[in-house]
Amino acid sequence: MGVWMGFKLWEVREGNKRTLITVLSEQLALTNQALEGMSEEMKVVQKDRRKLEDRVGKLEERIRELEKLADVQSLAAESEDVDTKGE
């Protein structure tokens, strides 16, 4: 037949069950360690993402403020041009 959890079927049927259990438990422990490491990495990535989102929000707010300021300055410049032409 095929391979089951890294063992050939005949090894599972004829092998020493204690050896198979030991090997599988070691592999499970390694898998759990890997998952724990990935979980910690995901926490760090999510924390960094939140920081970046906050920074982007602040930058967007600053851009809107600068755009408003630029609009006010351009309107002021236009009104000065109109005033000087009228004189």
PyMOL Python script that loads the backbone (N, CA, C, O; Angstrom):
from pymol import cmd

cmd.read_pdbstr("""\
ATOM      1  N   MET A   1       0.840  -1.175   0.000  1.00  0.00           N
ATOM      2  CA  MET A   1       0.000   0.000   0.000  1.00  0.00           C
ATOM      3  C   MET A   1       0.886   1.240   0.000  1.00  0.00           C
ATOM      4  O   MET A   1       1.899   1.272  -0.698  1.00  0.00           O
ATOM      5  N   GLY A   2       0.530   2.232   0.750  1.00  0.00           N
ATOM      6  CA  GLY A   2       1.263   3.486   0.697  1.00  0.00           C
ATOM      7  C   GLY A   2       2.067   3.740   1.962  1.00  0.00           C
ATOM      8  O   GLY A   2       2.384   2.824   2.721  1.00  0.00           O
ATOM      9  N   VAL A   3       2.379   4.984   2.159  1.00  0.00           N
ATOM     10  CA  VAL A   3       3.154   5.392   3.325  1.00  0.00           C
ATOM     11  C   VAL A   3       2.199   6.026   4.327  1.00  0.00           C
ATOM     12  O   VAL A   3       1.343   6.830   3.956  1.00  0.00           O
ATOM     13  N   TRP A   4       2.349   5.667   5.583  1.00  0.00           N
ATOM     14  CA  TRP A   4       1.515   6.227   6.627  1.00  0.00           C
ATOM     15  C   TRP A   4       2.398   6.911   7.658  1.00  0.00           C
ATOM     16  O   TRP A   4       3.164   6.249   8.358  1.00  0.00           O
ATOM     17  N   MET A   5       2.297   8.222   7.756  1.00  0.00           N
ATOM     18  CA  MET A   5       3.054   9.008   8.733  1.00  0.00           C
ATOM     19  C   MET A   5       4.557   8.721   8.673  1.00  0.00           C
ATOM     20  O   MET A   5       5.212   8.664   9.713  1.00  0.00           O
ATOM     21  N   GLY A   6       5.103   8.542   7.491  1.00  0.00           N
ATOM     22  CA  GLY A   6       6.532   8.317   7.356  1.00  0.00           C
ATOM     23  C   GLY A   6       6.957   6.875   7.524  1.00  0.00           C
ATOM     24  O   GLY A   6       8.143   6.561   7.421  1.00  0.00           O
ATOM     25  N   PHE A   7       6.013   6.001   7.779  1.00  0.00           N
ATOM     26  CA  PHE A   7       6.313   4.584   7.934  1.00  0.00           C
ATOM     27  C   PHE A   7       5.630   3.814   6.825  1.00  0.00           C
ATOM     28  O   PHE A   7       4.541   4.171   6.374  1.00  0.00           O
ATOM     29  N   LYS A   8       6.287   2.752   6.395  1.00  0.00           N
ATOM     30  CA  LYS A   8       5.639   1.855   5.442  1.00  0.00           C
ATOM     31  C   LYS A   8       4.645   0.989   6.218  1.00  0.00           C
ATOM     32  O   LYS A   8       4.817   0.734   7.410  1.00  0.00           O
ATOM     33  N   LEU A   9       3.615   0.549   5.519  1.00  0.00           N
ATOM     34  CA  LEU A   9       2.548  -0.194   6.177  1.00  0.00           C
ATOM     35  C   LEU A   9       3.085  -1.436   6.891  1.00  0.00           C
ATOM     36  O   LEU A   9       2.656  -1.734   8.006  1.00  0.00           O
ATOM     37  N   TRP A  10       4.004  -2.156   6.278  1.00  0.00           N
ATOM     38  CA  TRP A  10       4.530  -3.362   6.923  1.00  0.00           C
ATOM     39  C   TRP A  10       5.310  -3.026   8.183  1.00  0.00           C
ATOM     40  O   TRP A  10       5.347  -3.831   9.113  1.00  0.00           O
ATOM     41  N   GLU A  11       5.948  -1.826   8.235  1.00  0.00           N
ATOM     42  CA  GLU A  11       6.658  -1.421   9.451  1.00  0.00           C
ATOM     43  C   GLU A  11       5.676  -1.176  10.596  1.00  0.00           C
ATOM     44  O   GLU A  11       5.966  -1.477  11.753  1.00  0.00           O
ATOM     45  N   VAL A  12       4.518  -0.628  10.254  1.00  0.00           N
ATOM     46  CA  VAL A  12       3.504  -0.368  11.271  1.00  0.00           C
ATOM     47  C   VAL A  12       2.937  -1.681  11.795  1.00  0.00           C
ATOM     48  O   VAL A  12       2.733  -1.848  12.998  1.00  0.00           O
ATOM     49  N   ARG A  13       2.688  -2.608  10.879  1.00  0.00           N
ATOM     50  CA  ARG A  13       2.100  -3.893  11.286  1.00  0.00           C
ATOM     51  C   ARG A  13       3.080  -4.754  12.060  1.00  0.00           C
ATOM     52  O   ARG A  13       2.717  -5.376  13.058  1.00  0.00           O
ATOM     53  N   GLU A  14       4.334  -4.790  11.595  1.00  0.00           N
ATOM     54  CA  GLU A  14       5.289  -5.732  12.169  1.00  0.00           C
ATOM     55  C   GLU A  14       6.273  -5.085  13.132  1.00  0.00           C
ATOM     56  O   GLU A  14       6.972  -5.780  13.870  1.00  0.00           O
ATOM     57  N   GLY A  15       6.330  -3.778  13.129  1.00  0.00           N
ATOM     58  CA  GLY A  15       7.337  -3.103  13.940  1.00  0.00           C
ATOM     59  C   GLY A  15       7.026  -3.107  15.421  1.00  0.00           C
ATOM     60  O   GLY A  15       5.927  -3.447  15.860  1.00  0.00           O
ATOM     61  N   ASN A  16       8.034  -2.717  16.162  1.00  0.00           N
ATOM     62  CA  ASN A  16       7.888  -2.587  17.608  1.00  0.00           C
ATOM     63  C   ASN A  16       7.024  -1.354  17.876  1.00  0.00           C
ATOM     64  O   ASN A  16       7.387  -0.234  17.516  1.00  0.00           O
ATOM     65  N   LYS A  17       5.893  -1.579  18.504  1.00  0.00           N
ATOM     66  CA  LYS A  17       4.938  -0.492  18.731  1.00  0.00           C
ATOM     67  C   LYS A  17       5.540   0.610  19.610  1.00  0.00           C
ATOM     68  O   LYS A  17       5.265   1.792  19.404  1.00  0.00           O
ATOM     69  N   ARG A  18       6.351   0.223  20.578  1.00  0.00           N
ATOM     70  CA  ARG A  18       6.968   1.229  21.451  1.00  0.00           C
ATOM     71  C   ARG A  18       7.915   2.133  20.664  1.00  0.00           C
ATOM     72  O   ARG A  18       7.979   3.337  20.913  1.00  0.00           O
ATOM     73  N   THR A  19       8.640   1.557  19.725  1.00  0.00           N
ATOM     74  CA  THR A  19       9.545   2.349  18.886  1.00  0.00           C
ATOM     75  C   THR A  19       8.747   3.317  18.025  1.00  0.00           C
ATOM     76  O   THR A  19       9.102   4.490  17.903  1.00  0.00           O
ATOM     77  N   LEU A  20       7.662   2.819  17.425  1.00  0.00           N
ATOM     78  CA  LEU A  20       6.824   3.676  16.597  1.00  0.00           C
ATOM     79  C   LEU A  20       6.225   4.820  17.415  1.00  0.00           C
ATOM     80  O   LEU A  20       6.180   5.963  16.962  1.00  0.00           O
ATOM     81  N   ILE A  21       5.773   4.499  18.613  1.00  0.00           N
ATOM     82  CA  ILE A  21       5.191   5.526  19.480  1.00  0.00           C
ATOM     83  C   ILE A  21       6.243   6.561  19.869  1.00  0.00           C
ATOM     84  O   ILE A  21       5.962   7.759  19.900  1.00  0.00           O
ATOM     85  N   THR A  22       7.445   6.096  20.162  1.00  0.00           N
ATOM     86  CA  THR A  22       8.527   7.010  20.530  1.00  0.00           C
ATOM     87  C   THR A  22       8.864   7.951  19.378  1.00  0.00           C
ATOM     88  O   THR A  22       8.997   9.159  19.570  1.00  0.00           O
ATOM     89  N   VAL A  23       9.000   7.394  18.199  1.00  0.00           N
ATOM     90  CA  VAL A  23       9.332   8.209  17.031  1.00  0.00           C
ATOM     91  C   VAL A  23       8.212   9.211  16.747  1.00  0.00           C
ATOM     92  O   VAL A  23       8.473  10.388  16.497  1.00  0.00           O
ATOM     93  N   LEU A  24       6.977   8.742  16.789  1.00  0.00           N
ATOM     94  CA  LEU A  24       5.849   9.640  16.532  1.00  0.00           C
ATOM     95  C   LEU A  24       5.741  10.740  17.591  1.00  0.00           C
ATOM     96  O   LEU A  24       5.422  11.884  17.270  1.00  0.00           O
ATOM     97  N   SER A  25       6.005  10.395  18.846  1.00  0.00           N
ATOM     98  CA  SER A  25       5.928  11.414  19.897  1.00  0.00           C
ATOM     99  C   SER A  25       7.032  12.448  19.734  1.00  0.00           C
ATOM    100  O   SER A  25       6.815  13.632  19.992  1.00  0.00           O
ATOM    101  N   GLU A  26       8.219  12.011  19.306  1.00  0.00           N
ATOM    102  CA  GLU A  26       9.300  12.959  19.034  1.00  0.00           C
ATOM    103  C   GLU A  26       8.931  13.887  17.878  1.00  0.00           C
ATOM    104  O   GLU A  26       9.184  15.090  17.933  1.00  0.00           O
ATOM    105  N   GLN A  27       8.339  13.327  16.851  1.00  0.00           N
ATOM    106  CA  GLN A  27       7.917  14.141  15.712  1.00  0.00           C
ATOM    107  C   GLN A  27       6.804  15.118  16.105  1.00  0.00           C
ATOM    108  O   GLN A  27       6.773  16.258  15.641  1.00  0.00           O
ATOM    109  N   LEU A  28       5.909  14.662  16.950  1.00  0.00           N
ATOM    110  CA  LEU A  28       4.843  15.534  17.434  1.00  0.00           C
ATOM    111  C   LEU A  28       5.423  16.679  18.263  1.00  0.00           C
ATOM    112  O   LEU A  28       4.973  17.818  18.143  1.00  0.00           O
ATOM    113  N   ALA A  29       6.404  16.389  19.090  1.00  0.00           N
ATOM    114  CA  ALA A  29       7.049  17.428  19.893  1.00  0.00           C
ATOM    115  C   ALA A  29       7.718  18.465  18.988  1.00  0.00           C
ATOM    116  O   ALA A  29       7.619  19.667  19.237  1.00  0.00           O
ATOM    117  N   LEU A  30       8.393  17.999  17.948  1.00  0.00           N
ATOM    118  CA  LEU A  30       9.021  18.925  17.004  1.00  0.00           C
ATOM    119  C   LEU A  30       7.980  19.776  16.271  1.00  0.00           C
ATOM    120  O   LEU A  30       8.182  20.970  16.049  1.00  0.00           O
ATOM    121  N   THR A  31       6.883  19.149  15.906  1.00  0.00           N
ATOM    122  CA  THR A  31       5.805  19.882  15.241  1.00  0.00           C
ATOM    123  C   THR A  31       5.232  20.943  16.171  1.00  0.00           C
ATOM    124  O   THR A  31       4.978  22.070  15.747  1.00  0.00           O
ATOM    125  N   ASN A  32       5.030  20.591  17.429  1.00  0.00           N
ATOM    126  CA  ASN A  32       4.506  21.558  18.403  1.00  0.00           C
ATOM    127  C   ASN A  32       5.464  22.723  18.590  1.00  0.00           C
ATOM    128  O   ASN A  32       5.027  23.869  18.696  1.00  0.00           O
ATOM    129  N   GLN A  33       6.767  22.449  18.633  1.00  0.00           N
ATOM    130  CA  GLN A  33       7.760  23.513  18.750  1.00  0.00           C
ATOM    131  C   GLN A  33       7.705  24.438  17.541  1.00  0.00           C
ATOM    132  O   GLN A  33       7.774  25.659  17.681  1.00  0.00           O
ATOM    133  N   ALA A  34       7.581  23.857  16.369  1.00  0.00           N
ATOM    134  CA  ALA A  34       7.505  24.660  15.147  1.00  0.00           C
ATOM    135  C   ALA A  34       6.255  25.535  15.155  1.00  0.00           C
ATOM    136  O   ALA A  34       6.310  26.709  14.788  1.00  0.00           O
ATOM    137  N   LEU A  35       5.138  24.965  15.569  1.00  0.00           N
ATOM    138  CA  LEU A  35       3.894  25.736  15.631  1.00  0.00           C
ATOM    139  C   LEU A  35       3.982  26.862  16.659  1.00  0.00           C
ATOM    140  O   LEU A  35       3.476  27.959  16.423  1.00  0.00           O
ATOM    141  N   GLU A  36       4.611  26.599  17.777  1.00  0.00           N
ATOM    142  CA  GLU A  36       4.783  27.629  18.796  1.00  0.00           C
ATOM    143  C   GLU A  36       5.657  28.765  18.263  1.00  0.00           C
ATOM    144  O   GLU A  36       5.367  29.941  18.480  1.00  0.00           O
ATOM    145  N   GLY A  37       6.724  28.398  17.567  1.00  0.00           N
ATOM    146  CA  GLY A  37       7.596  29.413  16.964  1.00  0.00           C
ATOM    147  C   GLY A  37       6.854  30.254  15.937  1.00  0.00           C
ATOM    148  O   GLY A  37       7.016  31.473  15.888  1.00  0.00           O
ATOM    149  N   MET A  38       6.040  29.599  15.121  1.00  0.00           N
ATOM    150  CA  MET A  38       5.254  30.323  14.121  1.00  0.00           C
ATOM    151  C   MET A  38       4.252  31.253  14.796  1.00  0.00           C
ATOM    152  O   MET A  38       4.014  32.365  14.326  1.00  0.00           O
ATOM    153  N   SER A  39       3.669  30.796  15.894  1.00  0.00           N
ATOM    154  CA  SER A  39       2.709  31.622  16.623  1.00  0.00           C
ATOM    155  C   SER A  39       3.377  32.887  17.154  1.00  0.00           C
ATOM    156  O   SER A  39       2.812  33.977  17.062  1.00  0.00           O
ATOM    157  N   GLU A  40       4.569  32.744  17.704  1.00  0.00           N
ATOM    158  CA  GLU A  40       5.314  33.900  18.209  1.00  0.00           C
ATOM    159  C   GLU A  40       5.670  34.856  17.066  1.00  0.00           C
ATOM    160  O   GLU A  40       5.568  36.074  17.213  1.00  0.00           O
ATOM    161  N   GLU A  41       6.081  34.302  15.943  1.00  0.00           N
ATOM    162  CA  GLU A  41       6.403  35.138  14.792  1.00  0.00           C
ATOM    163  C   GLU A  41       5.180  35.896  14.308  1.00  0.00           C
ATOM    164  O   GLU A  41       5.277  37.068  13.943  1.00  0.00           O
ATOM    165  N   MET A  42       4.025  35.233  14.302  1.00  0.00           N
ATOM    166  CA  MET A  42       2.793  35.892  13.873  1.00  0.00           C
ATOM    167  C   MET A  42       2.425  37.038  14.814  1.00  0.00           C
ATOM    168  O   MET A  42       1.940  38.076  14.364  1.00  0.00           O
ATOM    169  N   LYS A  43       2.651  36.859  16.113  1.00  0.00           N
ATOM    170  CA  LYS A  43       2.377  37.936  17.063  1.00  0.00           C
ATOM    171  C   LYS A  43       3.252  39.150  16.766  1.00  0.00           C
ATOM    172  O   LYS A  43       2.778  40.286  16.794  1.00  0.00           O
ATOM    173  N   VAL A  44       4.522  38.907  16.482  1.00  0.00           N
ATOM    174  CA  VAL A  44       5.441  40.004  16.162  1.00  0.00           C
ATOM    175  C   VAL A  44       5.017  40.693  14.869  1.00  0.00           C
ATOM    176  O   VAL A  44       5.013  41.922  14.789  1.00  0.00           O
ATOM    177  N   VAL A  45       4.663  39.906  13.861  1.00  0.00           N
ATOM    178  CA  VAL A  45       4.245  40.469  12.580  1.00  0.00           C
ATOM    179  C   VAL A  45       2.968  41.303  12.753  1.00  0.00           C
ATOM    180  O   VAL A  45       2.863  42.391  12.187  1.00  0.00           O
ATOM    181  N   GLN A  46       2.013  40.810  13.520  1.00  0.00           N
ATOM    182  CA  GLN A  46       0.770  41.550  13.737  1.00  0.00           C
ATOM    183  C   GLN A  46       1.031  42.849  14.495  1.00  0.00           C
ATOM    184  O   GLN A  46       0.422  43.877  14.195  1.00  0.00           O
ATOM    185  N   LYS A  47       1.926  42.807  15.466  1.00  0.00           N
ATOM    186  CA  LYS A  47       2.278  44.013  16.211  1.00  0.00           C
ATOM    187  C   LYS A  47       2.922  45.038  15.279  1.00  0.00           C
ATOM    188  O   LYS A  47       2.584  46.221  15.321  1.00  0.00           O
ATOM    189  N   ASP A  48       3.845  44.583  14.443  1.00  0.00           N
ATOM    190  CA  ASP A  48       4.488  45.478  13.481  1.00  0.00           C
ATOM    191  C   ASP A  48       3.477  46.034  12.483  1.00  0.00           C
ATOM    192  O   ASP A  48       3.550  47.205  12.111  1.00  0.00           O
ATOM    193  N   ARG A  49       2.532  45.196  12.049  1.00  0.00           N
ATOM    194  CA  ARG A  49       1.507  45.651  11.113  1.00  0.00           C
ATOM    195  C   ARG A  49       0.655  46.749  11.733  1.00  0.00           C
ATOM    196  O   ARG A  49       0.344  47.746  11.082  1.00  0.00           O
ATOM    197  N   ARG A  50       0.278  46.559  12.995  1.00  0.00           N
ATOM    198  CA  ARG A  50      -0.518  47.587  13.674  1.00  0.00           C
ATOM    199  C   ARG A  50       0.249  48.899  13.775  1.00  0.00           C
ATOM    200  O   ARG A  50      -0.322  49.970  13.573  1.00  0.00           O
ATOM    201  N   LYS A  51       1.539  48.821  14.085  1.00  0.00           N
ATOM    202  CA  LYS A  51       2.361  50.030  14.153  1.00  0.00           C
ATOM    203  C   LYS A  51       2.400  50.730  12.796  1.00  0.00           C
ATOM    204  O   LYS A  51       2.269  51.951  12.716  1.00  0.00           O
ATOM    205  N   LEU A  52       2.581  49.952  11.738  1.00  0.00           N
ATOM    206  CA  LEU A  52       2.619  50.534  10.396  1.00  0.00           C
ATOM    207  C   LEU A  52       1.278  51.141  10.007  1.00  0.00           C
ATOM    208  O   LEU A  52       1.235  52.208   9.396  1.00  0.00           O
ATOM    209  N   GLU A  53       0.183  50.469  10.357  1.00  0.00           N
ATOM    210  CA  GLU A  53      -1.143  51.018  10.059  1.00  0.00           C
ATOM    211  C   GLU A  53      -1.354  52.336  10.784  1.00  0.00           C
ATOM    212  O   GLU A  53      -1.921  53.269  10.216  1.00  0.00           O
ATOM    213  N   ASP A  54      -0.904  52.428  12.035  1.00  0.00           N
ATOM    214  CA  ASP A  54      -1.017  53.680  12.785  1.00  0.00           C
ATOM    215  C   ASP A  54      -0.194  54.780  12.109  1.00  0.00           C
ATOM    216  O   ASP A  54      -0.639  55.921  11.984  1.00  0.00           O
ATOM    217  N   ARG A  55       0.997  54.418  11.684  1.00  0.00           N
ATOM    218  CA  ARG A  55       1.865  55.404  11.030  1.00  0.00           C
ATOM    219  C   ARG A  55       1.257  55.864   9.703  1.00  0.00           C
ATOM    220  O   ARG A  55       1.295  57.052   9.383  1.00  0.00           O
ATOM    221  N   VAL A  56       0.703  54.939   8.940  1.00  0.00           N
ATOM    222  CA  VAL A  56       0.066  55.291   7.673  1.00  0.00           C
ATOM    223  C   VAL A  56      -1.116  56.213   7.937  1.00  0.00           C
ATOM    224  O   VAL A  56      -1.316  57.184   7.207  1.00  0.00           O
ATOM    225  N   GLY A  57      -1.900  55.925   8.968  1.00  0.00           N
ATOM    226  CA  GLY A  57      -3.027  56.781   9.319  1.00  0.00           C
ATOM    227  C   GLY A  57      -2.571  58.199   9.646  1.00  0.00           C
ATOM    228  O   GLY A  57      -3.191  59.169   9.212  1.00  0.00           O
ATOM    229  N   LYS A  58      -1.490  58.317  10.409  1.00  0.00           N
ATOM    230  CA  LYS A  58      -0.958  59.642  10.744  1.00  0.00           C
ATOM    231  C   LYS A  58      -0.456  60.358   9.496  1.00  0.00           C
ATOM    232  O   LYS A  58      -0.666  61.561   9.343  1.00  0.00           O
ATOM    233  N   LEU A  59       0.205  59.625   8.606  1.00  0.00           N
ATOM    234  CA  LEU A  59       0.697  60.233   7.371  1.00  0.00           C
ATOM    235  C   LEU A  59      -0.454  60.692   6.483  1.00  0.00           C
ATOM    236  O   LEU A  59      -0.387  61.763   5.881  1.00  0.00           O
ATOM    237  N   GLU A  60      -1.506  59.889   6.400  1.00  0.00           N
ATOM    238  CA  GLU A  60      -2.671  60.283   5.601  1.00  0.00           C
ATOM    239  C   GLU A  60      -3.315  61.545   6.170  1.00  0.00           C
ATOM    240  O   GLU A  60      -3.728  62.432   5.424  1.00  0.00           O
ATOM    241  N   GLU A  61      -3.397  61.616   7.497  1.00  0.00           N
ATOM    242  CA  GLU A  61      -3.957  62.800   8.145  1.00  0.00           C
ATOM    243  C   GLU A  61      -3.097  64.024   7.848  1.00  0.00           C
ATOM    244  O   GLU A  61      -3.625  65.100   7.570  1.00  0.00           O
ATOM    245  N   ARG A  62      -1.795  63.870   7.903  1.00  0.00           N
ATOM    246  CA  ARG A  62      -0.876  64.987   7.609  1.00  0.00           C
ATOM    247  C   ARG A  62      -1.004  65.415   6.145  1.00  0.00           C
ATOM    248  O   ARG A  62      -0.950  66.607   5.844  1.00  0.00           O
ATOM    249  N   ILE A  63      -1.170  64.472   5.255  1.00  0.00           N
ATOM    250  CA  ILE A  63      -1.348  64.791   3.825  1.00  0.00           C
ATOM    251  C   ILE A  63      -2.622  65.601   3.631  1.00  0.00           C
ATOM    252  O   ILE A  63      -2.626  66.578   2.882  1.00  0.00           O
ATOM    253  N   ARG A  64      -3.703  65.207   4.297  1.00  0.00           N
ATOM    254  CA  ARG A  64      -4.957  65.963   4.182  1.00  0.00           C
ATOM    255  C   ARG A  64      -4.782  67.391   4.697  1.00  0.00           C
ATOM    256  O   ARG A  64      -5.283  68.342   4.097  1.00  0.00           O
ATOM    257  N   GLU A  65      -4.056  67.531   5.827  1.00  0.00           N
ATOM    258  CA  GLU A  65      -3.796  68.868   6.365  1.00  0.00           C
ATOM    259  C   GLU A  65      -2.999  69.708   5.374  1.00  0.00           C
ATOM    260  O   GLU A  65      -3.304  70.882   5.164  1.00  0.00           O
ATOM    261  N   LEU A  66      -1.984  69.110   4.768  1.00  0.00           N
ATOM    262  CA  LEU A  66      -1.171  69.844   3.796  1.00  0.00           C
ATOM    263  C   LEU A  66      -1.965  70.196   2.550  1.00  0.00           C
ATOM    264  O   LEU A  66      -1.773  71.269   1.976  1.00  0.00           O
ATOM    265  N   GLU A  67      -2.851  69.310   2.125  1.00  0.00           N
ATOM    266  CA  GLU A  67      -3.699  69.605   0.963  1.00  0.00           C
ATOM    267  C   GLU A  67      -4.631  70.768   1.264  1.00  0.00           C
ATOM    268  O   GLU A  67      -4.831  71.637   0.415  1.00  0.00           O
ATOM    269  N   LYS A  68      -5.208  70.794   2.472  1.00  0.00           N
ATOM    270  CA  LYS A  68      -6.065  71.914   2.862  1.00  0.00           C
ATOM    271  C   LYS A  68      -5.265  73.214   2.884  1.00  0.00           C
ATOM    272  O   LYS A  68      -5.736  74.249   2.413  1.00  0.00           O
ATOM    273  N   LEU A  69      -4.063  73.154   3.430  1.00  0.00           N
ATOM    274  CA  LEU A  69      -3.198  74.327   3.483  1.00  0.00           C
ATOM    275  C   LEU A  69      -2.846  74.803   2.078  1.00  0.00           C
ATOM    276  O   LEU A  69      -2.842  76.005   1.812  1.00  0.00           O
ATOM    277  N   ALA A  70      -2.554  73.877   1.188  1.00  0.00           N
ATOM    278  CA  ALA A  70      -2.233  74.232  -0.194  1.00  0.00           C
ATOM    279  C   ALA A  70      -3.434  74.863  -0.875  1.00  0.00           C
ATOM    280  O   ALA A  70      -3.268  75.811  -1.643  1.00  0.00           O
ATOM    281  N   ASP A  71      -4.639  74.367  -0.619  1.00  0.00           N
ATOM    282  CA  ASP A  71      -5.852  74.952  -1.195  1.00  0.00           C
ATOM    283  C   ASP A  71      -6.058  76.375  -0.690  1.00  0.00           C
ATOM    284  O   ASP A  71      -6.391  77.271  -1.466  1.00  0.00           O
ATOM    285  N   VAL A  72      -5.861  76.581   0.607  1.00  0.00           N
ATOM    286  CA  VAL A  72      -6.026  77.913   1.185  1.00  0.00           C
ATOM    287  C   VAL A  72      -4.997  78.867   0.595  1.00  0.00           C
ATOM    288  O   VAL A  72      -5.326  80.008   0.271  1.00  0.00           O
ATOM    289  N   GLN A  73      -3.762  78.417   0.453  1.00  0.00           N
ATOM    290  CA  GLN A  73      -2.724  79.285  -0.102  1.00  0.00           C
ATOM    291  C   GLN A  73      -2.990  79.609  -1.565  1.00  0.00           C
ATOM    292  O   GLN A  73      -2.756  80.734  -2.006  1.00  0.00           O
ATOM    293  N   SER A  74      -3.474  78.634  -2.313  1.00  0.00           N
ATOM    294  CA  SER A  74      -3.760  78.909  -3.720  1.00  0.00           C
ATOM    295  C   SER A  74      -4.937  79.866  -3.853  1.00  0.00           C
ATOM    296  O   SER A  74      -4.935  80.722  -4.737  1.00  0.00           O
ATOM    297  N   LEU A  75      -5.949  79.735  -2.985  1.00  0.00           N
ATOM    298  CA  LEU A  75      -7.069  80.677  -3.004  1.00  0.00           C
ATOM    299  C   LEU A  75      -6.603  82.079  -2.620  1.00  0.00           C
ATOM    300  O   LEU A  75      -7.052  83.066  -3.203  1.00  0.00           O
ATOM    301  N   ALA A  76      -5.710  82.166  -1.647  1.00  0.00           N
ATOM    302  CA  ALA A  76      -5.178  83.468  -1.236  1.00  0.00           C
ATOM    303  C   ALA A  76      -4.372  84.095  -2.363  1.00  0.00           C
ATOM    304  O   ALA A  76      -4.466  85.301  -2.591  1.00  0.00           O
ATOM    305  N   ALA A  77      -3.592  83.307  -3.061  1.00  0.00           N
ATOM    306  CA  ALA A  77      -2.796  83.821  -4.182  1.00  0.00           C
ATOM    307  C   ALA A  77      -3.700  84.290  -5.309  1.00  0.00           C
ATOM    308  O   ALA A  77      -3.424  85.309  -5.942  1.00  0.00           O
ATOM    309  N   GLU A  78      -4.764  83.564  -5.563  1.00  0.00           N
ATOM    310  CA  GLU A  78      -5.705  83.960  -6.617  1.00  0.00           C
ATOM    311  C   GLU A  78      -6.404  85.262  -6.255  1.00  0.00           C
ATOM    312  O   GLU A  78      -6.597  86.123  -7.113  1.00  0.00           O
ATOM    313  N   SER A  79      -6.785  85.411  -4.992  1.00  0.00           N
ATOM    314  CA  SER A  79      -7.468  86.646  -4.583  1.00  0.00           C
ATOM    315  C   SER A  79      -6.513  87.828  -4.632  1.00  0.00           C
ATOM    316  O   SER A  79      -6.941  88.944  -4.924  1.00  0.00           O
ATOM    317  N   GLU A  80      -5.227  87.615  -4.355  1.00  0.00           N
ATOM    318  CA  GLU A  80      -4.242  88.687  -4.467  1.00  0.00           C
ATOM    319  C   GLU A  80      -4.079  89.105  -5.927  1.00  0.00           C
ATOM    320  O   GLU A  80      -3.941  90.292  -6.224  1.00  0.00           O
ATOM    321  N   ASP A  81      -4.094  88.129  -6.837  1.00  0.00           N
ATOM    322  CA  ASP A  81      -3.984  88.436  -8.263  1.00  0.00           C
ATOM    323  C   ASP A  81      -5.175  89.274  -8.717  1.00  0.00           C
ATOM    324  O   ASP A  81      -5.011  90.218  -9.490  1.00  0.00           O
ATOM    325  N   VAL A  82      -6.358  88.938  -8.245  1.00  0.00           N
ATOM    326  CA  VAL A  82      -7.568  89.671  -8.613  1.00  0.00           C
ATOM    327  C   VAL A  82      -7.512  91.091  -8.057  1.00  0.00           C
ATOM    328  O   VAL A  82      -7.896  92.041  -8.739  1.00  0.00           O
ATOM    329  N   ASP A  83      -7.035  91.238  -6.819  1.00  0.00           N
ATOM    330  CA  ASP A  83      -6.933  92.558  -6.184  1.00  0.00           C
ATOM    331  C   ASP A  83      -5.925  93.442  -6.912  1.00  0.00           C
ATOM    332  O   ASP A  83      -6.181  94.631  -7.102  1.00  0.00           O
ATOM    333  N   THR A  84      -4.786  92.887  -7.323  1.00  0.00           N
ATOM    334  CA  THR A  84      -3.771  93.694  -8.011  1.00  0.00           C
ATOM    335  C   THR A  84      -4.195  94.054  -9.425  1.00  0.00           C
ATOM    336  O   THR A  84      -3.795  95.105  -9.925  1.00  0.00           O
ATOM    337  N   LYS A  85      -4.984  93.228 -10.082  1.00  0.00           N
ATOM    338  CA  LYS A  85      -5.461  93.527 -11.424  1.00  0.00           C
ATOM    339  C   LYS A  85      -6.495  94.640 -11.385  1.00  0.00           C
ATOM    340  O   LYS A  85      -6.592  95.433 -12.322  1.00  0.00           O
ATOM    341  N   GLY A  86      -7.257  94.702 -10.323  1.00  0.00           N
ATOM    342  CA  GLY A  86      -8.317  95.693 -10.205  1.00  0.00           C
ATOM    343  C   GLY A  86      -7.766  97.080  -9.911  1.00  0.00           C
ATOM    344  O   GLY A  86      -8.464  98.069 -10.136  1.00  0.00           O
ATOM    345  N   GLU A  87      -6.572  97.184  -9.428  1.00  0.00           N
ATOM    346  CA  GLU A  87      -6.010  98.490  -9.060  1.00  0.00           C
ATOM    347  C   GLU A  87      -5.384  99.198 -10.192  1.00  0.00           C
ATOM    348  O   GLU A  87      -4.873 100.305 -10.021  1.00  0.00           O
TER     349      GLU A  87
END
""", "prot")
cmd.dss("prot")
cmd.show_as("cartoon", "prot")
cmd.util.cbc("prot")
cmd.orient("prot")
